[in-house]
Amino acid sequence: MMTNSRQRTRGRVVRWGGRGALAVLALGLTLPGVATARGSTVAVATPHVIATIPVGTHPVAVAVDPVAHRAYIINQEGSSVSVIDTRRAAVVATLPVGRLPTAVALDPAAHHVYVTNYDDNTLSVLDTIRPTVLATLRMGKGPVGVAVDSAAHRIYVVNQFGDSVSVLDTRRNTVVATIPVPTDNSALALDLVTHQAYVLSLDYGRVSVIDTSRDIVVATIPVGHYPFDVAVDPAAHRAYVTNYGDSTVSVLNTRHTALIATIPVGDGPDAVAVDPAAHRAYVANDDDIVSVLDTHRDAVVATVHVGRFPVGVAVDPTAHRAYVANDDDNTVSVIDTSRDADLDARRRAHRPRPRPDRPAASPDRRADRNPHL
């Protein structure tokens, strides 16, 4: 999932922070034909781009509906949402939203899409069946992240300069709670199994853990420099945080609310999405690559060259596709992840099974062996 807070000015991307704007340039210094990632060596990059879809101006975020075969792309400068038919790999509709849209989340049960509009301090509610704009709701100052709990009929919106998370009841489209969090937030993600939300603080370099059953912050976890996006694998009890400032991904154990690993990836990681069944995470980096992480080993196992300045990513686990928003290209790259997933499945099938009384050691999962974490 991607929750950007950025504004394009004179061809550069400006990230708004509590200490002022940090100008960031996409350098794109990857060598043709060489698949590399910081801190890792990759023999074969099995995933590959199978389609490139033109969308609106400066796409920054993606959400995918595997059942309806739709992808929703936030076009930041165009203040619109491109609706892609994923079977045809083509845009079938374009919907207007508020000024400087930054993040998108899907509620498949209600057939709604929610878009945060940074400059308007609003949330756009879209109907995915017609498709049309149903409502525009007032939020806190600078809404940059959104996540949906369909079963609880709740939406969580992080307000970057409102120092808060707004909780909405989707049945009434009203704010029912406001949760204070540290300043200068960038993103949030939900763990629907543990009923927790993870909110990133850019300047503080930490994650606030919210108990969504009580709407209070219950813990904080230090991560890397300038954390920008977060995705959760609820089955594995893991959360993955992209640290833009030090080009790493922090791996959190959500059962023990602890940092358990730090993975070097490409330069300037923006967005991350997880495919739990395939045990993969996909990280969009400013150097025009997507780093593919093996979530069993906490390591980069492949890199995929995509468009210029990829800043958003989402996964369709059913169709074995990843969708990457390329800010500078005004395109979406479609990655075929099926060969990577099939290879991983074959490896697991031939892996010797541990004896029930002697579970296999996992050196990369220190927290699983340490009851104090």
C-alpha positions as CSV (number, residue, x, y, z in Angstrom):
1,M,0.0,0.0,0.0
2,M,1.4,3.7,-0.8
3,T,0.6,6.9,1.1
4,N,2.6,9.8,-0.3
5,S,2.8,13.4,0.9
6,R,4.5,15.1,-2.0
7,Q,4.1,18.0,-4.3
8,R,5.8,18.3,-7.6
9,T,7.5,21.7,-8.3
10,R,9.5,22.5,-11.4
11,G,10.1,18.9,-12.2
12,R,11.2,18.0,-8.7
13,V,9.4,16.2,-5.9
14,V,9.1,18.1,-2.6
15,R,8.3,16.1,0.5
16,W,6.7,18.2,3.2
17,G,8.0,17.7,6.7
18,G,7.7,19.3,10.1
19,R,11.2,20.8,9.6
20,G,10.6,22.1,6.1
21,A,10.6,20.6,2.7
22,L,13.2,18.1,1.6
23,A,13.9,18.2,-2.1
24,V,14.6,14.7,-3.5
25,L,15.8,13.9,-7.0
26,A,15.4,10.6,-8.7
27,L,18.9,9.8,-10.0
28,G,18.2,6.6,-11.9
29,L,21.8,5.3,-11.8
30,T,21.1,1.6,-12.5
31,L,23.2,-0.1,-15.2
32,P,21.4,-1.6,-18.2
33,G,21.0,-5.4,-18.0
34,V,22.4,-5.7,-14.4
35,A,20.0,-6.7,-11.6
36,T,21.5,-5.5,-8.4
37,A,20.3,-4.3,-5.0
38,R,22.1,-2.6,-2.2
39,G,23.5,-5.3,0.1
40,S,22.6,-8.3,-2.0
41,T,23.5,-10.2,-5.1
42,V,20.8,-11.4,-7.5
43,A,21.5,-14.2,-10.0
44,V,18.2,-14.2,-11.9
45,A,15.3,-11.7,-11.6
46,T,12.4,-13.9,-12.3
47,P,9.6,-11.3,-12.1
48,H,9.3,-9.0,-15.2
49,V,7.3,-6.2,-16.6
50,I,4.6,-7.4,-19.0
51,A,2.7,-4.2,-19.7
52,T,3.0,-0.4,-19.4
53,I,-0.3,1.5,-19.0
54,P,-0.5,5.3,-19.6
55,V,-2.5,7.0,-16.9
56,G,-2.9,10.6,-15.6
57,T,-0.3,13.2,-14.6
58,H,2.1,12.1,-11.9
59,P,0.6,8.9,-10.5
60,V,1.7,8.3,-6.9
61,A,-0.5,5.5,-5.4
62,V,-2.3,2.3,-6.3
63,A,-5.0,0.1,-5.0
64,V,-6.2,-3.2,-6.6
65,D,-9.5,-5.0,-6.4
66,P,-8.7,-8.6,-7.5
67,V,-12.3,-9.7,-7.5
68,A,-13.6,-6.9,-9.7
69,H,-10.4,-6.8,-11.8
70,R,-9.8,-3.2,-11.3
71,A,-6.9,-1.0,-10.2
72,Y,-7.2,2.6,-9.0
73,I,-4.4,5.0,-9.7
74,I,-4.0,8.4,-7.9
75,N,-2.9,11.1,-10.4
76,Q,-1.5,13.7,-8.1
77,E,-1.1,16.7,-10.3
78,G,-4.2,15.9,-12.3
79,S,-6.3,15.6,-9.2
80,S,-7.9,12.5,-10.6
81,V,-8.2,8.7,-10.3
82,S,-7.6,6.5,-13.3
83,V,-9.6,3.2,-13.2
84,I,-7.8,0.3,-14.9
85,D,-9.4,-2.9,-16.2
86,T,-6.7,-5.3,-15.1
87,R,-7.8,-8.0,-17.6
88,R,-7.4,-5.6,-20.5
89,A,-4.5,-3.5,-19.0
90,A,-6.3,-0.3,-20.0
91,V,-7.9,2.7,-18.4
92,V,-11.7,2.5,-18.6
93,A,-12.6,5.6,-16.5
94,T,-11.1,8.8,-15.0
95,L,-12.7,10.4,-11.9
96,P,-12.1,13.8,-10.5
97,V,-11.1,14.1,-6.8
98,G,-9.7,16.9,-4.6
99,R,-6.5,18.9,-4.9
100,L,-3.2,17.0,-4.5
101,P,-4.6,13.5,-3.8
102,T,-2.0,11.4,-2.0
103,A,-3.3,8.0,-1.0
104,V,-6.0,5.4,-1.8
105,A,-7.7,2.5,-0.1
106,L,-10.4,0.1,-1.2
107,D,-13.4,-1.3,0.6
108,P,-14.4,-4.2,-1.7
109,A,-17.4,-5.2,0.5
110,A,-19.0,-1.8,0.2
111,H,-17.8,-1.2,-3.3
112,H,-16.1,2.0,-2.3
113,V,-12.7,3.6,-2.9
114,Y,-11.3,6.3,-0.5
115,V,-8.9,9.0,-1.6
116,T,-7.1,11.5,0.6
117,N,-6.8,15.0,-0.8
118,Y,-3.8,16.8,0.9
119,D,-4.5,20.4,-0.2
120,D,-8.2,20.2,0.4
121,N,-8.1,18.5,3.8
122,T,-10.7,16.1,2.5
123,L,-11.5,12.5,1.7
124,S,-13.2,11.5,-1.6
125,V,-15.6,8.6,-1.5
126,L,-15.9,6.8,-4.9
127,D,-18.5,4.2,-6.0
128,T,-16.6,1.4,-7.8
129,I,-19.7,0.0,-9.5
130,R,-20.9,3.0,-11.5
131,P,-18.1,4.6,-11.1
132,T,-18.8,8.0,-9.6
133,V,-17.8,10.3,-6.7
134,L,-20.3,9.8,-3.9
135,A,-19.2,12.2,-1.2
136,T,-16.4,14.5,-0.1
137,L,-15.7,14.5,3.7
138,R,-13.7,16.9,5.8
139,M,-10.6,15.6,7.5
140,G,-7.8,16.9,9.6
141,K,-4.9,19.0,8.2
142,G,-2.9,17.4,5.5
143,P,-4.5,13.9,5.1
144,V,-1.8,11.6,3.6
145,G,-2.7,8.0,4.5
146,V,-5.9,5.9,4.5
147,A,-6.8,2.3,5.4
148,V,-10.0,0.4,5.7
149,D,-11.4,-2.1,8.1
150,S,-14.4,-3.5,6.2
151,A,-15.7,-5.8,8.9
152,A,-15.7,-3.0,11.5
153,H,-17.1,-0.4,9.1
154,R,-14.2,1.9,9.9
155,I,-11.8,4.1,7.9
156,Y,-8.5,5.4,9.4
157,V,-7.0,8.6,7.9
158,V,-3.7,9.9,9.1
159,N,-3.4,13.7,9.0
160,Q,0.2,14.8,8.5
161,F,0.0,18.2,10.1
162,G,-3.1,17.5,12.2
163,D,-1.0,15.3,14.4
164,S,-3.8,12.8,14.5
165,V,-5.6,9.8,13.0
166,S,-9.3,10.4,12.1
167,V,-11.6,7.3,12.5
168,L,-14.7,7.3,10.4
169,D,-17.8,5.2,10.5
170,T,-18.4,4.1,6.9
171,R,-22.1,3.6,7.4
172,R,-22.6,7.2,8.4
173,N,-19.6,8.8,6.8
174,T,-18.8,10.6,10.0
175,V,-15.8,10.9,12.2
176,V,-16.3,8.9,15.4
177,A,-12.9,9.3,17.0
178,T,-9.6,11.4,16.7
179,I,-6.4,9.7,17.9
180,P,-3.4,12.0,18.8
181,V,-0.1,10.8,17.2
182,P,3.4,12.3,16.8
183,T,3.9,15.1,14.3
184,D,4.7,14.9,10.6
185,N,3.1,11.5,9.7
186,S,3.4,9.8,6.3
187,A,1.4,6.6,6.2
188,L,-0.5,4.0,8.1
189,A,-1.5,0.3,7.7
190,L,-3.9,-2.0,9.5
191,D,-3.5,-5.4,11.0
192,L,-7.0,-6.8,11.0
193,V,-6.0,-9.9,13.0
194,T,-4.5,-8.1,15.9
195,H,-6.7,-5.0,15.6
196,Q,-3.8,-2.7,15.4
197,A,-2.8,0.2,13.2
198,Y,0.8,1.3,12.4
199,V,1.4,5.0,11.9
200,L,4.7,6.4,10.6
201,S,6.4,9.5,11.9
202,L,8.8,11.0,9.3
203,D,10.8,13.3,11.6
204,Y,10.9,11.0,14.6
205,G,11.8,7.8,12.7
206,R,9.4,5.7,14.6
207,V,6.1,3.8,14.3
208,S,3.1,4.5,16.6
209,V,1.0,1.3,17.3
210,I,-2.7,2.0,17.8
211,D,-5.1,-0.4,19.5
212,T,-8.1,0.0,17.1
213,S,-10.5,-1.6,19.6
214,R,-9.8,1.3,22.0
215,D,-8.5,4.0,19.6
216,I,-5.4,4.7,21.7
217,V,-1.6,4.5,21.0
218,V,-0.2,1.5,23.0
219,A,3.4,1.4,21.8
220,T,6.1,3.1,19.7
221,I,8.8,1.3,17.7
222,P,12.0,3.0,16.4
223,V,12.8,2.4,12.7
224,G,15.1,3.9,10.1
225,H,15.5,7.5,8.9
226,Y,12.5,9.2,7.2
227,P,10.0,6.2,7.2
228,F,7.6,6.7,4.3
229,D,5.3,3.7,3.8
230,V,4.2,0.6,5.6
231,A,2.5,-2.7,4.7
232,V,1.4,-5.6,7.0
233,D,1.5,-9.4,6.6
234,P,-1.1,-10.4,9.3
235,A,-0.5,-14.1,8.9
236,A,3.2,-13.9,9.5
237,H,2.8,-11.2,12.2
238,R,5.1,-8.8,10.3
239,A,5.1,-5.2,9.2
240,Y,7.4,-3.7,6.6
241,V,8.5,-0.1,6.7
242,T,10.3,1.7,3.9
243,N,13.0,4.1,5.3
244,Y,13.5,6.7,2.6
245,G,16.5,8.4,4.3
246,D,18.7,5.3,4.6
247,S,17.5,3.1,1.8
248,T,16.3,0.3,4.0
249,V,13.2,-1.6,5.0
250,S,12.5,-2.2,8.7
251,V,10.9,-5.5,9.5
252,L,8.7,-5.4,12.6
253,N,7.4,-8.4,14.7
254,T,3.8,-7.3,15.3
255,R,3.2,-9.8,18.1
256,H,6.1,-8.4,20.2
257,T,6.0,-4.8,18.8
258,A,9.8,-5.0,18.1
259,L,12.2,-4.3,15.2
260,I,13.7,-7.7,14.2
261,A,15.5,-7.0,10.9
262,T,16.7,-4.2,8.6
263,I,17.0,-5.0,4.9
264,P,19.1,-2.8,2.4
265,V,17.1,-2.1,-0.8
266,G,17.3,0.3,-3.7
267,D,18.0,4.0,-3.3
268,G,15.1,6.0,-1.8
269,P,12.5,3.4,-1.1
270,D,9.0,4.9,-1.3
271,A,6.3,2.3,-1.3
272,V,5.9,-1.3,-0.2
273,A,3.2,-4.0,-0.8
274,V,3.1,-7.6,0.5
275,D,1.9,-10.8,-1.1
276,P,1.5,-13.0,2.0
277,A,0.7,-16.3,0.1
278,A,3.9,-16.0,-2.0
279,H,6.0,-14.7,0.9
280,R,7.1,-11.7,-1.1
281,A,7.2,-8.0,-0.5
282,Y,7.6,-5.5,-3.3
283,V,9.4,-2.2,-2.7
284,A,9.4,0.7,-5.2
285,N,12.6,2.7,-5.1
286,D,13.6,6.1,-6.6
287,D,16.3,4.5,-8.7
288,D,13.7,3.1,-11.1
289,I,13.6,-0.4,-9.7
290,V,11.4,-2.6,-7.6
291,S,13.2,-4.7,-5.0
292,V,11.6,-8.1,-4.4
293,L,12.0,-9.3,-0.8
294,D,11.7,-12.9,0.4
295,T,9.8,-12.4,3.6
296,H,11.0,-15.8,4.9
297,R,14.6,-14.8,4.7
298,D,14.3,-11.1,5.1
299,A,16.5,-10.6,1.9
300,V,16.3,-9.1,-1.5
301,V,16.0,-11.9,-4.0
302,A,15.4,-10.0,-7.2
303,T,15.1,-6.5,-8.7
304,V,12.8,-5.4,-11.6
305,H,13.4,-2.4,-13.7
306,V,10.2,-0.3,-14.2
307,G,9.4,3.2,-15.3
308,R,11.0,6.5,-14.1
309,F,10.6,7.3,-10.4
310,P,8.3,4.5,-9.2
311,V,6.5,5.7,-6.0
312,G,3.5,3.5,-5.6
313,V,2.9,-0.3,-5.6
314,A,0.1,-2.7,-5.0
315,V,-0.3,-6.5,-5.5
316,D,-3.0,-8.6,-7.0
317,P,-2.2,-12.0,-5.4
318,T,-4.9,-13.8,-7.4
319,A,-3.6,-12.8,-10.8
320,H,0.0,-12.8,-9.7
321,R,0.5,-9.2,-10.7
322,A,2.1,-6.1,-9.1
323,Y,1.1,-2.6,-10.2
324,V,3.7,0.1,-10.0
325,A,2.9,3.9,-10.4
326,N,5.8,5.7,-12.2
327,D,5.6,9.4,-11.3
328,D,7.9,10.7,-14.0
329,D,6.5,8.5,-16.8
330,N,2.8,9.0,-16.1
331,T,2.5,5.2,-16.4
332,V,1.8,2.1,-14.5
333,S,4.2,-0.9,-14.9
334,V,2.5,-4.3,-14.6
335,I,4.9,-7.0,-13.2
336,D,4.2,-10.7,-13.7
337,T,5.0,-12.2,-10.3
338,S,3.8,-15.8,-11.1
339,R,7.2,-17.3,-11.9
340,D,8.7,-15.9,-8.8
341,A,5.8,-17.3,-6.7
342,D,5.8,-20.7,-8.4
343,L,9.6,-21.0,-7.9
344,D,9.2,-20.2,-4.2
345,A,6.4,-22.8,-3.9
346,R,8.6,-25.5,-5.5
347,R,11.4,-24.6,-3.1
348,R,9.2,-24.9,-0.1
349,A,7.7,-28.2,-1.4
350,H,11.2,-29.8,-1.6
351,R,12.5,-28.3,1.7
352,P,13.0,-31.0,4.4
353,R,10.4,-30.7,7.1
354,P,11.5,-30.3,10.7
355,R,10.7,-32.9,13.2
356,P,7.8,-31.9,15.4
357,D,9.9,-32.0,18.6
358,R,12.8,-30.0,17.0
359,P,11.6,-27.0,15.0
360,A,14.1,-25.7,12.5
361,A,16.2,-22.8,13.6
362,S,15.7,-19.5,11.7
363,P,18.7,-17.1,12.2
364,D,16.9,-14.3,10.4
365,R,14.0,-14.5,12.9
366,R,15.7,-13.6,16.1
367,A,12.6,-12.5,17.8
368,D,10.9,-15.9,17.3
369,R,13.6,-17.4,19.5
370,N,13.8,-14.6,22.0
371,P,10.8,-14.4,24.4
372,H,11.9,-11.0,25.6
373,L,11.3,-9.3,22.2
